[in-house]
């Protein structure tokens, strides 16, 4: 029998999140197709080479627009606090599964906050550099040297975003009871007490 559930995300938060995740997969697979011949077969998902090339920037742009929505919902909850700095020092223990006596965590822990800021940073770089070599619209405004640097930074930040997202998904699966926060919007009270005690206090006060 499951105990009381707490609301963690609204429907609109979840739709926003899964729209970003879908665009991440589409922009990611189409981008990988250009990155290395070993991934070229992904163009089959998008109607061949030329269509993949046409669609990729639009899918990337939609991912960024989706993330802007999420960013404004969540940036305040992801500011690093003194509590996070104390938690960071004890992080090794948490990773070994020993959660007892860790400095109390609010809505997000330090690791989640770092994921949030890495996603933000890599998406900003992807957007700015991607625009710089988006033919035929914006590329003519930039020199070939600038575009070469942009291509390099675009790939590097794509690698950062992909690795960060792998970590994000791994952590969401690894911390039992987390996935349902984004699939159903709710979490159990014991999940909240164990993983986010300050947030638990905040949402249950006055009850
Ligand atoms: C299959 C892929 C994904 C899964 C299973 C997944 C799962 C989750 C879950 C369960 C949460 C809630 C965590 C919590 O409330 O403690 C979450 C939050 C979040 N997710 Fe995802 N996610 C995926 C892909 C993505 C992608 C591609 C992005 C962005 C590029 C993303 C960005 C975020 C952000 C920004 C949050 C809020 C956490 C924070 O601000 O620190 N997710 N995700």
Boltz pocket constraint, residues with backbone or C-beta under 6 A from the ligand:
constraints:
  - pocket:
      binder: B
      contacts: [[A, 8], [A, 17], [A, 20], [A, 21], [A, 24], [A, 70], [A, 74], [A, 78], [A, 107], [A, 108], [A, 112], [A, 113], [A, 115], [A, 116], [A, 119], [A, 165], [A, 168], [A, 169], [A, 172], [A, 178], [A, 179], [A, 180], [A, 181], [A, 182]]
      max_distance: 6.0
